[in-house]
Amino acid sequence: MRPGRLIRLEGAAGCVLALILYERQHGGWLLFIVLILAPDLAMVGYLAGTRIGAACYNAVHTLVLPAALAGYGLKYPEGFKDTHLQRL
């Protein structure tokens, strides 16, 4: 399978999983539509030029931040080593 097709399948699977999880949380669908479009607000960065605009847009359209949160966990105010996943 070609890498481009695999990346699209991966994105589609993530989208389906997100929809299922959101529905199970009984979230409002209007809020979902607003939130799914929110990353596109990064296009405002193009007002500062194409280089900055591309950097802003790409920064919010990547899975790096969510992956980092999943790996390191969310922090408690008691200290850096206290996370929702475990004590580091």
DAZI-V6804 format. One record per pair of residues at least 4 apart in sequence whose ideal C-beta (glycine too) atoms are under 8 Angstrom apart, sorted by the first residue. I is the first residue (numbers start at 1). GAP is how many residues later the second one is. D is the distance in whole Angstrom. If there is no record, write none. Layout:
# DAZI-V6804
i-><I	I>
gap-><GAP	GAP>
d-><D	D>
This chain:
# DAZI-V6804
i-><1	1	2	3	4	5	6	7	8	9	10	11	12	13	14	15	16	17	18	19	20	21	22	22	23	27	27	28	29	30	31	32	33	34	37	39	39	42	42	42	42	42	43	43	43	44	45	45	45	45	45	45	46	46	46	46	46	46	47	48	48	49	50	51	52	53	54	55	56	57	58	63	64	65	66	67	68	69	69	72	72	72	73	73	73	73	74	74	75	75	75	75	76	76	76	78	80	81	81	82	82	83	83>
gap-><4	5	4	4	4	4	4	4	4	4	4	4	4	4	4	4	4	4	4	4	4	4	5	10	4	4	5	4	4	4	4	4	4	4	4	21	22	14	15	17	18	19	10	13	14	12	7	8	9	10	11	12	4	6	7	8	10	11	6	4	5	4	4	4	4	4	4	4	4	4	4	4	4	4	4	4	4	4	5	11	13	16	10	11	12	13	9	10	4	5	7	8	6	7	8	4	8	6	7	5	6	4	5>
d-><6	5	7	6	7	6	6	6	6	6	6	6	6	6	6	6	6	6	6	6	6	7	5	6	7	6	6	7	7	7	6	6	7	7	8	4	6	5	5	7	4	7	7	8	6	8	5	4	8	7	3	6	7	8	3	8	8	8	7	4	7	6	6	7	6	6	6	6	7	6	6	5	6	6	6	6	6	7	7	7	8	8	3	5	4	7	6	5	8	6	7	6	4	7	8	5	7	6	4	6	8	7	6>
